[in-house]
Amino acid sequence: MSNYKRFLNTIIISSIVFLLQSCTSSGPATSFYSLFAHPSPEKVSFNNKGTTIGIAPVTLPEYLDNPSVISLTETQRVKILGYHAWAGSFKESINRVLADDISNILNLDAVWSFPWDNRIRPDYQIRIVFDELAGKQGDKVRLKAKWTVLNKKGNTAVLVGSKNIEQATNSKSADDYVAAINRTLNELSLSIAKQLAARLSES
């Protein structure tokens, strides 16, 4: 092979490598987020230490069923934060946070997030329907939820409640927006735990 052909092949290969690197490095890196239980929650007195509680699958608005973080706008348009995504299932992380929070608040070990072993069903199941769990970046996150505590068979409502919560974001950043979502869930957990402890102490 002549020197000219070697030179030409080198130029072609270098150009291809450059183009491939340009394609793979374009755009910012995606940031992944999760939700967490409150690190030091308020404690609620609960004497029924043998009780088992299950957090049934939560129900979310359809627009939140997305791997990306979702925010709202001034209109009916939703905003998909394409480079800000959930590190796993948003719904499953909500289940986990509620279970961990309620467990810590009541100092109760046996609080399970769905799914659980059907051969060992919990004494009580908490089903939660979220009508809202989003907001505007740089403004407020709103949580609006209805919840029902059912008996072991799931055919009798022991307790029914609802909660509206607002948490301000500290800035327009995605980090602060997700943190505000997390705080609304921590607050919901505390509200449910307080009402559940009061109701079961009457039994």
C-alpha positions as CSV (number, residue, x, y, z in Angstrom):
1,M,0.0,0.0,0.0
2,S,1.3,3.4,-1.0
3,N,2.1,6.1,1.6
4,Y,-0.7,8.2,0.1
5,K,-3.3,5.4,0.6
6,R,-2.1,4.9,4.2
7,F,-2.4,8.6,4.8
8,L,-5.9,8.6,3.3
9,N,-7.1,5.6,5.3
10,T,-5.7,7.3,8.5
11,I,-7.7,10.4,7.7
12,I,-10.9,8.4,7.1
13,I,-10.6,6.4,10.3
14,S,-9.8,9.4,12.4
15,S,-12.9,11.2,11.0
16,I,-15.1,8.3,11.8
17,V,-13.8,8.0,15.4
18,F,-14.3,11.8,15.8
19,L,-17.9,11.6,14.6
20,L,-18.7,8.7,16.9
21,Q,-17.2,10.5,19.9
22,S,-19.2,13.6,19.0
23,C,-22.5,11.6,18.8
24,T,-22.0,9.8,22.1
25,S,-20.8,12.9,24.1
26,S,-23.6,15.3,22.9
27,G,-26.0,16.6,25.5
28,P,-25.7,16.8,29.3
29,A,-25.4,13.7,31.4
30,T,-28.7,12.4,32.9
31,S,-29.2,12.9,36.7
32,F,-31.0,10.1,38.5
33,Y,-33.1,10.6,41.6
34,S,-34.7,8.5,44.3
35,L,-36.9,9.2,47.3
36,F,-36.0,8.5,50.9
37,A,-37.6,8.0,54.3
38,H,-37.3,10.9,56.8
39,P,-33.9,10.6,58.6
40,S,-35.3,11.6,62.0
41,P,-39.1,11.5,61.9
42,E,-41.4,12.5,64.7
43,K,-42.3,9.4,66.9
44,V,-45.9,8.4,67.6
45,S,-46.8,6.2,70.6
46,F,-48.1,2.8,69.4
47,N,-48.6,-0.1,71.8
48,N,-49.8,-2.7,69.2
49,K,-46.2,-3.9,68.5
50,G,-47.4,-7.3,67.1
51,T,-49.4,-5.5,64.3
52,T,-48.4,-6.0,60.7
53,I,-49.1,-3.3,58.1
54,G,-48.9,-3.4,54.3
55,I,-48.7,-0.5,52.0
56,A,-50.8,-1.6,49.0
57,P,-49.9,-0.5,45.5
58,V,-50.4,3.3,45.3
59,T,-52.4,4.8,42.5
60,L,-50.9,7.8,40.6
61,P,-52.2,10.1,37.9
62,E,-51.4,8.8,34.5
63,Y,-49.1,11.7,33.6
64,L,-46.7,10.7,36.4
65,D,-46.2,7.3,35.0
66,N,-43.0,8.3,33.3
67,P,-39.3,7.4,33.9
68,S,-38.4,11.1,33.8
69,V,-39.2,13.6,36.5
70,I,-42.4,15.5,35.7
71,S,-43.2,19.1,36.6
72,L,-46.2,21.3,35.8
73,T,-46.5,24.7,34.0
74,E,-48.9,27.6,34.2
75,T,-51.2,25.9,31.6
76,Q,-52.4,22.3,31.3
77,R,-49.1,21.3,29.8
78,V,-46.8,19.1,31.7
79,K,-43.1,19.4,31.5
80,I,-40.8,16.3,31.1
81,L,-37.4,17.0,32.6
82,G,-35.6,14.8,30.1
83,Y,-32.1,14.9,31.7
84,H,-33.6,14.3,35.2
85,A,-34.9,10.7,35.7
86,W,-36.0,8.4,38.4
87,A,-33.5,5.7,39.4
88,G,-36.1,3.0,39.2
89,S,-39.9,3.0,39.5
90,F,-41.4,6.2,40.8
91,K,-44.4,4.3,42.2
92,E,-42.3,1.6,43.9
93,S,-40.1,4.3,45.5
94,I,-43.3,6.0,46.9
95,N,-44.4,2.6,48.3
96,R,-41.0,2.1,49.9
97,V,-40.8,5.6,51.5
98,L,-44.3,5.3,53.0
99,A,-43.5,1.9,54.4
100,D,-40.1,3.0,55.9
101,D,-41.5,6.3,57.3
102,I,-44.5,4.6,59.0
103,S,-42.3,1.9,60.3
104,N,-40.0,4.5,61.9
105,I,-42.7,6.8,63.2
106,L,-44.6,3.9,64.9
107,N,-41.4,2.1,65.9
108,L,-42.9,-1.0,64.2
109,D,-40.8,-3.5,62.3
110,A,-43.5,-5.2,60.3
111,V,-44.5,-2.5,57.8
112,W,-44.2,-3.9,54.3
113,S,-44.3,-2.3,50.9
114,F,-46.2,-4.2,48.2
115,P,-45.8,-7.0,47.0
116,W,-45.9,-9.2,50.0
117,D,-46.3,-13.0,50.4
118,N,-50.0,-13.8,50.1
119,R,-49.5,-16.7,52.5
120,I,-48.7,-14.1,55.3
121,R,-51.0,-11.2,54.7
122,P,-50.6,-8.1,56.9
123,D,-53.2,-7.3,59.5
124,Y,-54.0,-4.0,57.8
125,Q,-53.5,-2.7,54.3
126,I,-53.2,1.0,53.5
127,R,-54.3,1.9,50.0
128,I,-53.5,5.4,48.7
129,V,-54.8,7.2,45.7
130,F,-52.9,10.3,44.7
131,D,-54.8,12.9,42.8
132,E,-51.8,15.2,42.7
133,L,-48.1,14.7,43.4
134,A,-46.3,17.4,41.4
135,G,-45.9,21.2,41.1
136,K,-44.0,24.0,39.4
137,Q,-40.2,24.3,39.7
138,G,-39.4,27.3,41.8
139,D,-42.9,27.4,43.3
140,K,-44.8,24.7,45.2
141,V,-45.3,20.9,45.1
142,R,-48.8,19.8,45.9
143,L,-49.8,16.4,47.2
144,K,-53.5,15.5,47.2
145,A,-54.3,12.0,48.4
146,K,-57.1,9.8,49.6
147,W,-56.3,6.7,51.7
148,T,-58.1,3.7,53.2
149,V,-57.0,1.2,55.8
150,L,-58.5,-2.2,55.2
151,N,-58.6,-5.3,57.4
152,K,-56.6,-8.5,56.6
153,K,-59.1,-9.8,54.1
154,G,-59.3,-6.5,52.4
155,N,-63.1,-6.3,52.5
156,T,-63.7,-3.9,55.4
157,A,-62.5,-0.3,55.8
158,V,-61.1,0.3,59.3
159,L,-60.2,3.9,58.6
160,V,-60.6,6.4,55.8
161,G,-58.8,9.7,55.4
162,S,-57.5,12.3,53.0
163,K,-54.7,14.9,53.0
164,N,-53.7,18.0,51.0
165,I,-50.1,19.0,51.5
166,E,-48.0,21.8,50.0
167,Q,-44.2,22.2,50.1
168,A,-42.3,25.1,48.7
169,T,-39.3,24.5,46.5
170,N,-36.1,26.4,47.4
171,S,-35.2,27.2,43.8
172,K,-36.0,26.2,40.2
173,S,-33.5,23.4,40.3
174,A,-34.5,19.8,39.8
175,D,-32.7,18.8,43.0
176,D,-34.9,21.2,45.1
177,Y,-38.1,20.1,43.2
178,V,-37.5,16.4,44.0
179,A,-36.7,17.2,47.6
180,A,-40.0,19.0,47.9
181,I,-41.8,15.9,46.5
182,N,-40.0,13.8,49.1
183,R,-41.0,16.1,52.0
184,T,-44.7,15.9,51.0
185,L,-44.5,12.1,51.2
186,N,-42.8,12.3,54.6
187,E,-45.5,14.5,55.9
188,L,-48.2,12.2,54.5
189,S,-46.6,9.3,56.3
190,L,-46.7,11.1,59.6
191,S,-50.4,12.1,59.1
192,I,-51.4,8.5,58.3
193,A,-49.4,7.0,61.2
194,K,-50.9,9.4,63.7
195,Q,-54.5,8.6,62.7
196,L,-53.8,4.9,62.4
197,A,-52.3,4.8,65.9
198,A,-55.2,6.7,67.4
199,R,-57.7,4.4,65.7
200,L,-56.1,1.1,66.7
201,S,-55.6,2.2,70.3
202,E,-59.4,2.4,70.5
203,S,-59.8,-1.2,69.5
